[in-house]
Amino acid sequence: MTVDGLRIGHGYDVHRFAPSFDEKNPLVLAGVRLPEARTLEAHSDGDLVLHAVCDAILGALGQGDIGQHFPDDDPQFADVDSRLLLARVLAMMTAQNFRLVNIDVTVVAQVPSLSPHRAAMQANLAVILKLAKDRVNLKATTTEGLGDIGKELGMACHAVVLLSRINE
């Protein structure tokens, strides 16, 4: 494999918490519904992990960002399941003759504690991306009380992907 067949992409997403919990919009991260009484404000389901993954893949492909492909003012994406958005991005990746090699995700959140859910989120992400578990890393960190995330006003996510050209 040559270096020309490799692509790295970085994605980032951030959402604020809604003022109150909405049972119709529970907290979903990496496609996993968490048992937390929190809702993220978003046009879609607010799965910021999958949004960051979409952005990372789109970045590696040189295809802009999630907002260009799935605008938040387009009614067809209102409350959409982010797994569907990711499926479209993965189809774009395949159409451009690339495949995922590995992914590294960092969720930044003061609350809720994600350690009890990390393994489930990582396993689900591996299933969604059709990758072996050892090619999917997911970790969480806090901001030690600093900034808006530290003040428990929202959460953020970074994702880094490595793509390789198929048949190289």
DSSP file (Angstrom, degrees, kcal/mol; ACC not computed):
  #  RESIDUE AA STRUCTURE BP1 BP2  ACC     N-H-->O    O-->H-N    N-H-->O    O-->H-N    TCO  KAPPA ALPHA  PHI   PSI    X-CA   Y-CA   Z-CA
    1    1 A M              0   0    0      0, 0.0     2,-0.2     0, 0.0     5,-0.0   0.000 360.0 360.0 360.0 133.7    0.0    0.0    0.0
    2    2 A T    >   -     0   0    0    166,-0.2     3,-1.3     1,-0.1     4,-0.1  -0.573 360.0-114.7 -94.7 161.7    1.3    3.4   -0.9
    3    3 A V  G >  S+     0   0    0      1,-0.3     3,-2.0    -2,-0.2    -1,-0.1   0.835 114.4  67.2 -62.0 -32.4    0.9    6.6    1.0
    4    4 A D  G 3  S+     0   0    0      1,-0.3    -1,-0.3   160,-0.0   160,-0.0   0.737  95.3  57.7 -61.6 -21.4   -1.2    7.9   -1.9
    5    5 A G  G <  S+     0   0    0     -3,-1.3   160,-2.4   163,-0.1     2,-0.4   0.387  94.5  83.9 -89.5   3.9   -3.8    5.3   -1.0
    6    6 A L  E <   -A  164   0A   0     -3,-2.0     2,-0.4   158,-0.2   158,-0.2  -0.843  52.7-177.8-110.7 145.5   -4.3    6.6    2.5
    7    7 A R  E     -A  163   0A   0    156,-2.3   156,-3.4    -2,-0.4     2,-0.4  -0.998   9.7-158.2-140.3 136.9   -6.5    9.4    3.8
    8    8 A I  E     -A  162   0A   0     -2,-0.4     2,-0.4   154,-0.2   154,-0.2  -0.913  12.7-175.4-111.3 142.0   -6.9   10.8    7.3
    9    9 A G  E     -A  161   0A   0    152,-2.0   152,-2.5    -2,-0.4     2,-0.4  -0.994  11.4-156.4-137.0 146.4  -10.0   12.8    8.3
   10   10 A H  E     -A  160   0A   0     -2,-0.4     2,-0.3   150,-0.2   150,-0.2  -0.973  11.8-171.7-121.0 135.0  -10.9   14.6   11.5
   11   11 A G  E     -A  159   0A   0    148,-3.3   148,-2.4    -2,-0.4     2,-0.3  -0.927   3.4-175.2-125.5 153.1  -14.5   15.4   12.6
   12   12 A Y  E     +A  158   0A   0     -2,-0.3     2,-0.3   146,-0.2   146,-0.2  -0.997   4.8 172.4-145.9 139.1  -15.9   17.5   15.4
   13   13 A D  E     -A  157   0A   0    144,-2.1   144,-2.5    -2,-0.3     2,-0.3  -0.993   5.6-174.0-145.7 151.5  -19.4   18.1   16.6
   14   14 A V  E     -A  156   0A   0     -2,-0.3     2,-0.3   142,-0.2   142,-0.2  -0.997   2.7-179.9-144.2 140.6  -20.9   19.9   19.6
   15   15 A H  E     -A  155   0A   0    140,-2.4   140,-2.4    -2,-0.3     2,-0.2  -0.996  21.9-130.4-139.5 145.3  -24.5   20.2   21.0
   16   16 A R  E     -A  154   0A   0     -2,-0.3    25,-2.8    25,-0.3   138,-0.3  -0.598  32.5-104.9 -87.5 155.6  -25.9   21.9   23.9
   17   17 A F  B     -D   40   0B   0    136,-2.9    23,-0.3    23,-0.2    -1,-0.1  -0.584  36.2-114.4 -75.9 142.3  -28.3   20.2   26.4
   18   18 A A        -     0   0    0     21,-3.5    21,-0.3    -2,-0.2    -1,-0.1  -0.402  28.0-110.9 -69.3 154.7  -31.9   21.1   26.0
   19   19 A P  S    S+     0   0    0      0, 0.0     2,-0.3     0, 0.0    -1,-0.1   0.795  99.4  17.2 -60.8 -27.1  -33.4   23.0   29.0
   20   20 A S  S    S-     0   0    0     19,-0.0     2,-0.2    18,-0.0    -2,-0.1  -0.973  91.7 -91.9-143.8 159.3  -35.5   19.9   29.9
   21   21 A F        -     0   0    0     -2,-0.3     2,-0.5    16,-0.2     3,-0.1  -0.476  31.2-159.6 -71.7 135.7  -35.5   16.2   29.1
   22   22 A D    >   -     0   0    0      3,-0.4     3,-2.1    -2,-0.2    16,-0.1  -0.961   8.6-155.7-118.4 111.0  -37.7   15.2   26.1
   23   23 A E  T 3  S+     0   0    0     -2,-0.5    -1,-0.1     1,-0.3    15,-0.0   0.782  96.5  58.0 -56.8 -28.7  -38.6   11.5   26.2
   24   24 A K  T 3  S+     0   0    0      1,-0.3    -1,-0.3    -3,-0.1    -3,-0.0   0.661 112.9  40.9 -76.2 -15.6  -39.1   11.6   22.4
   25   25 A N  S <  S+     0   0    0     -3,-2.1    -3,-0.4    21,-0.0    -1,-0.3  -0.589  81.9 174.7-130.2  69.8  -35.5   12.8   22.0
   26   26 A P        -     0   0    0      0, 0.0     2,-0.6     0, 0.0    14,-0.2  -0.185  46.4 -80.9 -71.4 169.7  -33.4   10.7   24.5
   27   27 A L        -     0   0    0      9,-0.5     7,-3.0    11,-0.5     2,-0.5  -0.622  53.9-179.8 -74.5 116.8  -29.6   11.0   24.7
   28   28 A V  E     +E   33   0C   0     -2,-0.6     2,-0.4    17,-0.3    20,-0.3  -0.985   5.7 175.2-123.1 125.1  -28.2    8.8   21.9
   29   29 A L  E >  S-E   32   0C   0      3,-2.4     3,-1.9    -2,-0.5    18,-0.1  -0.997  72.4  -5.8-132.8 130.0  -24.4    8.4   21.4
   30   30 A A  T 3  S-     0   0    0     -2,-0.4    98,-0.1     1,-0.3    -1,-0.1   0.811 130.2 -58.6  57.3  31.9  -22.8    6.1   18.9
   31   31 A G  T 3  S+     0   0    0      1,-0.2     2,-0.5    94,-0.0    -1,-0.3   0.528 113.5 119.9  78.9   5.3  -26.3    4.7   18.1
   32   32 A V  E <   -E   29   0C   0     -3,-1.9    -3,-2.4    85,-0.0     2,-0.5  -0.904  61.8-134.8-108.7 125.9  -26.8    3.7   21.8
   33   33 A R  E     -E   28   0C   0     -2,-0.5    -5,-0.2    -5,-0.2    -6,-0.0  -0.679  23.7-147.7 -78.0 123.3  -29.7    5.1   23.8
   34   34 A L        -     0   0    0     -7,-3.0     2,-2.1    -2,-0.5    -7,-0.4  -0.707  17.1-122.8 -93.9 144.0  -28.3    6.1   27.2
   35   35 A P  S    S+     0   0    0      0, 0.0     2,-0.4     0, 0.0    -1,-0.1  -0.326  70.8 123.5 -81.6  58.2  -30.5    5.9   30.4
   36   36 A E        -     0   0    0     -2,-2.1     2,-1.7    -9,-0.2    -9,-0.5  -0.929  68.7-128.6-120.9 142.0  -29.9    9.5   31.2
   37   37 A A  S    S+     0   0    0     -2,-0.4     2,-0.3   -11,-0.1   -16,-0.2  -0.393  75.3 107.3 -85.8  59.0  -32.6   12.2   31.7
   38   38 A R        -     0   0    0     -2,-1.7   -11,-0.5   -16,-0.1     2,-0.4  -0.985  49.0-163.5-137.8 147.1  -30.9   14.5   29.2
   39   39 A T        -     0   0    0     -2,-0.3   -21,-3.5   -21,-0.3     2,-0.4  -0.994  14.4-139.8-129.8 136.4  -31.7   15.6   25.7
   40   40 A L  B     -D   17   0B   0     -2,-0.4     2,-0.4   -23,-0.3   -23,-0.2  -0.809  24.5-119.7 -93.4 135.9  -29.3   17.3   23.2
   41   41 A E        +     0   0    0    -25,-2.8   -25,-0.3    -2,-0.4     2,-0.3  -0.609  56.4 135.2 -73.4 127.6  -30.7   20.1   21.1
   42   42 A A        -     0   0    0     -2,-0.4    37,-0.1     2,-0.2   -27,-0.0  -0.980  63.2-124.6-167.0 157.5  -30.4   19.2   17.4
   43   43 A H  S    S+     0   0    0     -2,-0.3    36,-3.9    35,-0.1    37,-0.2   0.857 105.4  33.6 -74.6 -37.8  -32.2   19.1   14.1
   44   44 A S  S    S-     0   0    0     34,-0.3    35,-0.2    35,-0.2    -2,-0.2   0.060 125.3 -63.4 -94.0-151.7  -31.6   15.4   13.8
   45   45 A D        -     0   0    0     35,-1.8   -17,-0.3     2,-0.1    -5,-0.2   0.559  68.0-122.1 -76.8  -6.6  -31.4   12.9   16.7
   46   46 A G        +     0   0    0      1,-0.2     2,-1.8    34,-0.2     3,-0.1   0.660  51.9 160.4  79.6  16.3  -28.4   14.7   18.1
   47   47 A D     >  -     0   0    0      1,-0.2     4,-2.0   -18,-0.1    -1,-0.2  -0.525  14.2-178.1 -74.2  88.9  -26.0   11.7   18.0
   48   48 A L  H  > S+     0   0    0     -2,-1.8     4,-2.0   -20,-0.3    -1,-0.2   0.727  75.0  60.3 -66.9 -21.7  -22.8   13.8   18.1
   49   49 A V  H  > S+     0   0    0    -21,-0.2     4,-2.2     2,-0.2    -1,-0.2   0.962 109.2  41.8 -66.7 -50.8  -20.6   10.7   17.9
   50   50 A L  H  > S+     0   0    0      1,-0.2     4,-2.5     2,-0.2    -2,-0.2   0.843 113.0  55.0 -66.8 -31.3  -22.0    9.7   14.6
   51   51 A H  H  X S+     0   0    0     -4,-2.0     4,-2.4     2,-0.2    -1,-0.2   0.923 109.1  46.8 -65.1 -43.4  -22.0   13.3   13.4
   52   52 A A  H  X S+     0   0    0     -4,-2.0     4,-2.3     2,-0.2   107,-0.2   0.884 111.6  51.6 -65.8 -37.8  -18.3   13.6   14.2
   53   53 A V  H  X S+     0   0    0     -4,-2.2     4,-2.4     2,-0.2     5,-0.2   0.925 109.1  50.7 -64.2 -44.3  -17.6   10.3   12.4
   54   54 A C  H  X S+     0   0    0     -4,-2.5     4,-2.9     1,-0.2     5,-0.2   0.942 111.5  48.2 -56.7 -47.8  -19.5   11.5    9.3
   55   55 A D  H  X S+     0   0    0     -4,-2.4     4,-2.5     1,-0.2   -45,-0.2   0.878 110.0  52.1 -62.0 -38.4  -17.4   14.7    9.3
   56   56 A A  H  X S+     0   0    0     -4,-2.3     4,-2.3     2,-0.2    -1,-0.2   0.929 112.7  44.0 -64.9 -44.7  -14.2   12.7    9.7
   57   57 A I  H  X S+     0   0    0     -4,-2.4     4,-1.9     2,-0.2    -2,-0.2   0.936 114.1  49.7 -66.0 -45.8  -15.0   10.5    6.7
   58   58 A L  H  X>S+     0   0    0     -4,-2.9     5,-3.1    -5,-0.2     4,-0.6   0.900 110.8  51.3 -59.7 -39.8  -16.2   13.4    4.6
   59   59 A G  H ><5S+     0   0    0     -4,-2.5     3,-1.0    -5,-0.2    -1,-0.2   0.917 107.9  50.8 -62.7 -43.8  -13.0   15.3    5.5
   60   60 A A  H 3<5S+     0   0    0     -4,-2.3    -1,-0.2     1,-0.3    -2,-0.2   0.837 112.5  47.8 -63.2 -31.7  -10.8   12.3    4.4
   61   61 A L  H 3<5S-     0   0    0     -4,-1.9    -1,-0.3    -5,-0.2    -2,-0.2   0.553 112.2-120.3 -84.4  -7.7  -12.7   12.1    1.1
   62   62 A G  T <<5S+     0   0    0     -3,-1.0    -3,-0.2    -4,-0.6    -2,-0.1   0.841  73.8 130.9  70.6  32.9  -12.4   15.9    0.6
   63   63 A Q      < -     0   0    0     -5,-3.1     2,-0.2     1,-0.3    -4,-0.2  -0.075  64.7-118.1-113.3  32.5  -16.2   16.2    0.5
   64   64 A G        -     0   0    0     -6,-0.2    -1,-0.3    -5,-0.2     2,-0.3  -0.458  49.8 -50.7  76.3-137.7  -16.8   19.0    2.9
   65   65 A D    >>  -     0   0    0     -2,-0.2     4,-1.2    -3,-0.1     3,-1.0  -0.827  48.8 -93.2-139.1 174.0  -18.8   18.5    6.1
   66   66 A I  H 3> S+     0   0    0     -2,-0.3     4,-2.8     1,-0.3     3,-0.1   0.825 118.4  59.9 -59.8 -35.5  -22.1   17.0    7.4
   67   67 A G  H 34 S+     0   0    0      1,-0.2    -1,-0.3     2,-0.2     5,-0.1   0.802 102.3  52.9 -65.8 -29.3  -23.9   20.4    7.1
   68   68 A Q  H <4 S+     0   0    0     -3,-1.0    -1,-0.2     1,-0.2    -2,-0.2   0.865 118.6  34.9 -71.4 -36.2  -23.3   20.6    3.4
   69   69 A H  H  < S+     0   0    0     -4,-1.2    -2,-0.2     1,-0.2    -1,-0.2   0.787 133.2  25.3 -89.5 -30.2  -24.8   17.1    2.8
   70   70 A F  S  < S-     0   0    0     -4,-2.8    -1,-0.2    -5,-0.2    -2,-0.1  -0.611  83.6-158.4-135.3  71.9  -27.5   17.2    5.4
   71   71 A P    >   -     0   0    0      0, 0.0     3,-1.5     0, 0.0     6,-0.2  -0.173  18.7-133.3 -60.3 143.0  -28.4   20.8    6.1
   72   72 A D  T 3  S+     0   0    0      1,-0.3    -5,-0.0    -5,-0.1   -30,-0.0   0.454 105.1  58.3 -78.7   1.6  -30.1   21.6    9.4
   73   73 A D  T 3  S+     0   0    0      5,-0.0    -1,-0.3     3,-0.0     5,-0.0   0.297  82.0 100.3-106.9   8.6  -32.7   23.7    7.7
   74   74 A D    X   -     0   0    0     -3,-1.5     3,-2.0     1,-0.1     4,-0.2  -0.843  66.1-149.1 -94.7 117.4  -33.9   20.8    5.5
   75   75 A P  G >  S+     0   0    0      0, 0.0     3,-1.5     0, 0.0    -1,-0.1   0.745  91.0  70.8 -60.1 -23.9  -37.1   19.3    6.8
   76   76 A Q  G 3  S+     0   0    0      1,-0.3    -2,-0.0     3,-0.0    -6,-0.0   0.713 100.1  48.3 -67.0 -16.3  -36.2   15.8    5.5
   77   77 A F  G X  S+     0   0    0     -3,-2.0     3,-1.6    -6,-0.2     2,-0.3   0.355  78.8 127.6-103.7   5.9  -33.5   15.6    8.1
   78   78 A A  T <  S-     0   0    0     -3,-1.5   -34,-0.3     1,-0.3   -35,-0.1  -0.484  92.1 -11.4 -65.1 124.1  -35.7   16.7   11.1
   79   79 A D  T 3  S+     0   0    0    -36,-3.9    -1,-0.3    -2,-0.3   -35,-0.2   0.642  96.0 165.2  60.4  17.8  -35.3   14.1   13.9
   80   80 A V    <   -     0   0    0     -3,-1.6   -35,-1.8   -37,-0.2     2,-0.5  -0.329  46.2-107.3 -66.0 145.9  -33.5   11.7   11.5
   81   81 A D    >>  -     0   0    0    -37,-0.2     3,-1.9     1,-0.1     4,-0.9  -0.625  24.3-139.7 -70.6 121.7  -31.7    8.8   12.9
   82   82 A S  H 3> S+     0   0    0     -2,-0.5     4,-2.5     1,-0.3     5,-0.2   0.695  97.7  72.1 -63.2 -18.8  -28.0    9.6   12.5
   83   83 A R  H 3> S+     0   0    0      1,-0.2     4,-2.1     2,-0.2    -1,-0.3   0.846  95.9  53.0 -63.0 -31.8  -27.2    6.0   11.5
   84   84 A L  H <> S+     0   0    0     -3,-1.9     4,-1.7     2,-0.2    -1,-0.2   0.888 108.1  49.3 -69.7 -39.1  -29.0    6.8    8.2
   85   85 A L  H  X S+     0   0    0     -4,-0.9     4,-2.1     1,-0.2    -2,-0.2   0.933 111.9  48.6 -62.9 -45.4  -26.8    9.8    7.7
   86   86 A L  H  X S+     0   0    0     -4,-2.5     4,-2.9     1,-0.2     5,-0.2   0.884 106.6  56.6 -63.2 -38.1  -23.7    7.7    8.4
   87   87 A A  H  X S+     0   0    0     -4,-2.1     4,-2.0     1,-0.2    -1,-0.2   0.902 107.6  48.8 -60.0 -40.2  -24.9    5.0    6.0
   88   88 A R  H  X S+     0   0    0     -4,-1.7     4,-1.9     2,-0.2    -1,-0.2   0.902 111.7  48.7 -65.9 -40.4  -25.1    7.7    3.2
   89   89 A V  H  X S+     0   0    0     -4,-2.1     4,-2.2     1,-0.2    -2,-0.2   0.908 110.2  51.2 -66.2 -41.3  -21.6    8.9    4.0
   90   90 A L  H  X S+     0   0    0     -4,-2.9     4,-2.5     1,-0.2    -1,-0.2   0.874 107.9  53.2 -63.2 -36.4  -20.3    5.3    4.0
   91   91 A A  H  X S+     0   0    0     -4,-2.0     4,-2.5     2,-0.2    -1,-0.2   0.888 108.0  50.5 -64.9 -38.7  -21.9    4.8    0.6
   92   92 A M  H  X S+     0   0    0     -4,-1.9     4,-1.4     2,-0.2    -2,-0.2   0.909 109.8  51.2 -62.2 -41.6  -20.0    7.9   -0.7
   93   93 A M  H  <>S+     0   0    0     -4,-2.2     5,-2.0     1,-0.2     3,-0.4   0.934 111.9  45.6 -61.3 -47.4  -16.8    6.5    0.7
   94   94 A T  H ><5S+     0   0    0     -4,-2.5     3,-2.0     1,-0.2    -1,-0.2   0.896 108.7  56.3 -63.9 -40.5  -17.3    3.1   -1.0
   95   95 A A  H 3<5S+     0   0    0     -4,-2.5    -1,-0.2     1,-0.3    -2,-0.2   0.795 105.3  52.5 -62.8 -27.6  -18.3    4.9   -4.3
   96   96 A Q  T 3<5S-     0   0    0     -4,-1.4    -1,-0.3    -3,-0.4    -2,-0.2   0.292 122.9-109.2 -91.1  10.3  -15.0    6.7   -4.1
   97   97 A N  T < 5S+     0   0    0     -3,-2.0    69,-2.8     1,-0.2     2,-0.3   0.857  76.0 126.4  69.3  38.2  -13.2    3.3   -3.7
   98   98 A F  E   < -B  165   0A   0     -5,-2.0     2,-0.3    67,-0.3    -1,-0.2  -0.875  38.2-164.9-122.2 158.8  -12.2    3.7   -0.1
   99   99 A R  E     -B  164   0A   0     65,-2.3    65,-2.5    -2,-0.3     2,-0.3  -0.963  30.5-101.0-136.0 155.1  -12.6    1.7    3.0
  100  100 A L  E     -B  163   0A   0     -2,-0.3    63,-0.2    63,-0.2     3,-0.1  -0.563  29.1-179.7 -74.0 137.0  -12.2    2.4    6.7
  101  101 A V  E     -     0   0A   0     61,-3.3     2,-0.3     1,-0.4    -1,-0.2   0.808  65.6 -30.1 -97.9 -53.2   -9.0    1.2    8.3
  102  102 A N  E     -B  162   0A   0     60,-1.0    60,-2.1    29,-0.1    -1,-0.4  -0.977  52.3-145.9-159.2 168.9   -9.6    2.4   11.9
  103  103 A I  E     -Bc 161 136A   0     32,-2.3    34,-2.3    -2,-0.3     2,-0.4  -0.997   1.9-163.5-143.5 143.5  -11.3    5.1   13.9
  104  104 A D  E     -Bc 160 137A   0     56,-2.6    56,-2.6    -2,-0.3     2,-0.4  -0.990  14.4-172.6-130.8 122.6  -10.5    6.9   17.1
  105  105 A V  E     -Bc 159 138A   0     32,-2.5    34,-2.3    -2,-0.4     2,-0.4  -0.931   9.6-169.6-120.7 136.6  -13.3    8.8   18.9
  106  106 A T  E     -Bc 158 139A   0     52,-2.9    52,-2.8    -2,-0.4     2,-0.5  -0.975   7.4-160.3-126.2 117.8  -13.1   11.2   21.9
  107  107 A V  E     -Bc 157 140A   0     32,-2.8    34,-2.4    -2,-0.4     2,-0.6  -0.835   7.0-154.9 -94.3 131.6  -16.3   12.3   23.6
  108  108 A V  E     +Bc 156 141A   0     48,-3.0    48,-2.5    -2,-0.5     2,-0.3  -0.924  34.0 140.7-110.4 111.0  -15.9   15.4   25.7
  109  109 A A        -     0   0    0     32,-2.7     5,-0.2    -2,-0.6    46,-0.1  -0.969  43.5-163.1-154.7 131.6  -18.5   15.6   28.5
  110  110 A Q  S    S+     0   0    0     39,-0.5    -1,-0.1    44,-0.5    40,-0.1   0.871  80.7  60.0 -76.2 -40.4  -18.6   16.7   32.1
  111  111 A V  S    S+     0   0    0     43,-0.3    -1,-0.4    38,-0.2     2,-0.1  -0.978  87.2  31.5-140.2 150.7  -22.0   14.9   32.4
  112  112 A P  S    S-     0   0    0      0, 0.0     2,-0.4     0, 0.0    -1,-0.1   0.684  82.5-117.8 -78.5 170.4  -23.2   12.2   32.1
  113  113 A S        -     0   0    0      1,-0.2     4,-0.1    -2,-0.1    -2,-0.1  -0.596  27.7-169.9 -68.7 124.9  -20.4    9.8   33.1
  114  114 A L    >>  +     0   0    0     -2,-0.4     3,-1.6    -5,-0.2     4,-1.2   0.570  62.3  92.3 -96.2  -9.9  -19.8    7.7   29.9
  115  115 A S  T 34 S+     0   0    0      1,-0.3     4,-0.5     2,-0.2     3,-0.4   0.852  83.9  54.0 -57.4 -36.6  -17.6    5.0   31.4
  116  116 A P  T 34 S+     0   0    0      0, 0.0    -1,-0.3     0, 0.0     4,-0.2   0.728 118.5  36.8 -68.3 -16.9  -20.5    2.6   32.1
  117  117 A H  T <> S+     0   0    0     -3,-1.6     4,-2.5     2,-0.1     5,-0.2   0.471  88.6  96.6-110.6  -6.1  -21.6    2.9   28.5
  118  118 A R  H  X S+     0   0    0     -4,-1.2     4,-2.8    -3,-0.4     5,-0.2   0.892  83.8  48.8 -56.7 -47.3  -18.3    3.1   26.7
  119  119 A A  H  > S+     0   0    0     -4,-0.5     4,-2.6     1,-0.2    -1,-0.2   0.907 113.4  47.1 -62.9 -41.9  -18.0   -0.6   25.8
  120  120 A A  H  > S+     0   0    0      2,-0.2     4,-2.5     1,-0.2    -1,-0.2   0.905 113.6  48.4 -65.7 -41.0  -21.6   -0.7   24.4
  121  121 A M  H  X S+     0   0    0     -4,-2.5     4,-2.3     2,-0.2    -2,-0.2   0.920 113.3  47.0 -65.1 -43.5  -21.0    2.4   22.4
  122  122 A Q  H  X S+     0   0    0     -4,-2.8     4,-2.1    -5,-0.2    -2,-0.2   0.921 113.4  48.2 -64.1 -44.9  -17.7    1.1   21.0
  123  123 A A  H  X S+     0   0    0     -4,-2.6     4,-1.9    -5,-0.2    -2,-0.2   0.908 112.7  48.3 -63.7 -42.4  -19.2   -2.3   20.1
  124  124 A N  H  X S+     0   0    0     -4,-2.5     4,-2.8     1,-0.2    -1,-0.2   0.894 109.6  52.4 -66.5 -38.9  -22.2   -0.6   18.4
  125  125 A L  H  X S+     0   0    0     -4,-2.3     4,-2.5     1,-0.2    -1,-0.2   0.902 107.6  52.5 -62.7 -40.4  -19.9    1.7   16.5
  126  126 A A  H  X>S+     0   0    0     -4,-2.1     5,-2.4     2,-0.2     4,-0.8   0.907 111.2  47.1 -61.0 -41.7  -17.9   -1.3   15.3
  127  127 A V  H ><5S+     0   0    0     -4,-1.9     3,-0.7     3,-0.2    -2,-0.2   0.947 112.8  48.0 -64.9 -48.9  -21.1   -3.0   14.1
  128  128 A I  H 3<5S+     0   0    0     -4,-2.8    -2,-0.2     1,-0.2    -1,-0.2   0.898 118.7  40.2 -59.0 -41.8  -22.4    0.2   12.3
  129  129 A L  H 3<5S-     0   0    0     -4,-2.5    -1,-0.2    -5,-0.2    -2,-0.2   0.514 106.2-126.9 -87.0  -5.5  -19.0    0.7   10.6
  130  130 A K  T <<5 +     0   0    0     -4,-0.8     2,-0.3    -3,-0.7    -3,-0.2   0.916  63.6 136.4  57.3  45.9  -18.5   -3.0    9.9
  131  131 A L      < -     0   0    0     -5,-2.4    -1,-0.2    -6,-0.2    -2,-0.1  -0.886  62.9-100.6-119.7 152.4  -15.1   -2.9   11.6
  132  132 A A    >   -     0   0    0     -2,-0.3     3,-2.4     1,-0.1     4,-0.2  -0.413  38.6-113.8 -64.3 148.1  -13.4   -5.3   14.0
  133  133 A K  G >  S+     0   0    0      1,-0.3     3,-1.6     2,-0.2    -1,-0.1   0.823 115.6  61.8 -56.2 -32.8  -13.6   -4.0   17.6
  134  134 A D  G 3  S+     0   0    0      1,-0.3    -1,-0.3     3,-0.0    -2,-0.1   0.511  99.7  56.1 -75.6  -0.6   -9.9   -3.6   17.7
  135  135 A R  G <  S+     0   0    0     -3,-2.4   -32,-2.3     1,-0.1     2,-0.5   0.319  98.8  70.8-106.1   4.7  -10.1   -1.0   14.9
  136  136 A V  E <   -c  103   0A   0     -3,-1.6     2,-0.4    -4,-0.2   -32,-0.2  -0.973  60.5-178.1-125.5 116.6  -12.6    1.1   16.8
  137  137 A N  E     +c  104   0A   0    -34,-2.3   -32,-2.5    -2,-0.5     2,-0.4  -0.949   1.7 178.3-115.3 134.8  -11.5    3.1   19.8
  138  138 A L  E     +c  105   0A   0     -2,-0.4     2,-0.3   -34,-0.2   -32,-0.2  -0.991   7.1 165.7-136.3 127.4  -13.9    5.2   21.9
  139  139 A K  E     -c  106   0A   0    -34,-2.3   -32,-2.8    -2,-0.4     2,-0.4  -0.910  19.6-146.1-135.9 164.1  -12.9    7.2   24.9
  140  140 A A  E     +c  107   0A   0     -2,-0.3     2,-0.3   -34,-0.2   -32,-0.2  -0.964  15.8 174.5-132.7 149.3  -14.4   10.0   27.0
  141  141 A T  E     -c  108   0A   0    -34,-2.4   -32,-2.7    -2,-0.4     2,-0.2  -0.956  19.7-134.8-145.5 163.1  -12.9   12.9   28.9
  142  142 A T        -     0   0    0     -2,-0.3   -32,-0.1   -34,-0.2     8,-0.1  -0.552  21.3-125.0-106.9 178.3  -14.1   15.9   30.9
  143  143 A T    >   -     0   0    0     -2,-0.2     3,-2.1     3,-0.1     7,-0.1   0.121  48.6-113.0-107.7  18.5  -13.0   19.5   30.8
  144  144 A E  T 3  S-     0   0    0      1,-0.3     3,-0.1     6,-0.0     6,-0.1   0.843  75.1 -53.9  53.7  35.9  -12.3   19.4   34.5
  145  145 A G  T 3  S+     0   0    0      1,-0.3    -1,-0.3     4,-0.0     2,-0.2   0.456 106.0 133.5  83.2   0.5  -15.1   21.9   35.0
  146  146 A L    <>  -     0   0    0     -3,-2.1     4,-1.6     4,-0.1    -1,-0.3  -0.596  56.6  -7.7 -87.7 146.5  -13.7   24.4   32.5
  147  147 A G  H  > S-     0   0    0     -2,-0.2     4,-1.5     3,-0.2     5,-0.1   0.028 106.3 -46.3  69.5-174.2  -15.8   26.1   29.8
  148  148 A D  H  4>S+     0   0    0      1,-0.2     5,-2.5     2,-0.2     6,-0.4   0.856 138.9  50.6 -64.2 -36.5  -19.4   25.5   28.7
  149  149 A I  H >45S+     0   0    0      1,-0.2     3,-1.7     3,-0.2   -39,-0.5   0.922 109.8  50.9 -66.8 -41.8  -19.0   21.7   28.6
  150  150 A G  H 3<5S+     0   0    0     -4,-1.6    -2,-0.2     1,-0.3    -1,-0.2   0.779 105.1  56.9 -63.9 -27.0  -17.5   21.9   32.1
  151  151 A K  T 3<5S-     0   0    0     -4,-1.5    -1,-0.3    -5,-0.2    -2,-0.2   0.299 119.8-113.5 -86.1   9.1  -20.5   23.9   33.2
  152  152 A E  T < 5S+     0   0    0     -3,-1.7    -3,-0.2     2,-0.2    -2,-0.1   0.818  79.8 128.4  64.7  35.1  -22.7   21.0   32.0
  153  153 A L  S   <S-     0   0    0     -5,-2.5  -136,-2.9     1,-0.2     2,-0.3   0.597  77.0 -38.1 -93.3 -13.0  -24.2   23.0   29.2
  154  154 A G  E     -A   16   0A   0     -6,-0.4   -44,-0.5  -138,-0.3   -43,-0.3  -0.964  57.2-109.2 179.4-166.3  -23.5   20.5   26.5
  155  155 A M  E     -A   15   0A   0   -140,-2.4  -140,-2.4    -2,-0.3     2,-0.3  -0.956  17.9-156.8-148.2 164.6  -21.0   18.0   25.1
  156  156 A A  E     -AB  14 108A   0    -48,-2.5   -48,-3.0    -2,-0.3     2,-0.3  -0.877   2.6-153.5-139.6 168.7  -18.7   17.6   22.1
  157  157 A C  E     -AB  13 107A   0   -144,-2.5  -144,-2.1    -2,-0.3     2,-0.4  -0.989   2.9-162.1-150.3 139.0  -17.0   14.8   20.1
  158  158 A H  E     -AB  12 106A   0    -52,-2.8   -52,-2.9    -2,-0.3     2,-0.4  -0.934  12.8-174.2-114.0 142.8  -13.8   14.5   18.0
  159  159 A A  E     -AB  11 105A   0   -148,-2.4  -148,-3.3    -2,-0.4     2,-0.4  -0.999   7.6-168.9-138.4 138.7  -13.3   11.6   15.6
  160  160 A V  E     -AB  10 104A   0    -56,-2.6   -56,-2.6    -2,-0.4     2,-0.3  -0.995  11.1-173.4-125.7 131.6  -10.3   10.7   13.5
  161  161 A V  E     -AB   9 103A   0   -152,-2.5  -152,-2.0    -2,-0.4     2,-0.5  -0.902  16.8-151.0-123.4 153.2  -10.5    8.1   10.7
  162  162 A L  E     -AB   8 102A   0    -60,-2.1   -61,-3.3    -2,-0.3   -60,-1.0  -0.995  19.0-171.4-119.0 125.6   -7.9    6.4    8.5
  163  163 A L  E     -AB   7 100A   0   -156,-3.4  -156,-2.3    -2,-0.5     2,-0.4  -0.849   4.5-162.5-111.8 150.9   -9.2    5.4    5.0
  164  164 A S  E     -AB   6  99A   0    -65,-2.5   -65,-2.3    -2,-0.3  -158,-0.2  -0.984  28.9-105.5-130.4 148.5   -7.4    3.3    2.5
  165  165 A R  E >   - B   0  98A   0   -160,-2.4     3,-0.9    -2,-0.4   -67,-0.3  -0.481  41.7-111.9 -68.8 136.6   -8.0    2.9   -1.2
  166  166 A I  T 3  S+     0   0    0    -69,-2.8    -1,-0.1     1,-0.2     0, 0.0  -0.468  97.2  15.7 -70.2 139.8   -9.7   -0.4   -2.0
  167  167 A N  T 3         0   0    0     -2,-0.2    -1,-0.2     1,-0.1    -2,-0.0   0.818 360.0 360.0  67.0  34.1   -7.5   -2.8   -4.0
  168  168 A E    <         0   0    0     -3,-0.9  -166,-0.2  -163,-0.1    -2,-0.1   0.377 360.0 360.0-118.3 360.0   -4.2   -1.0   -3.4
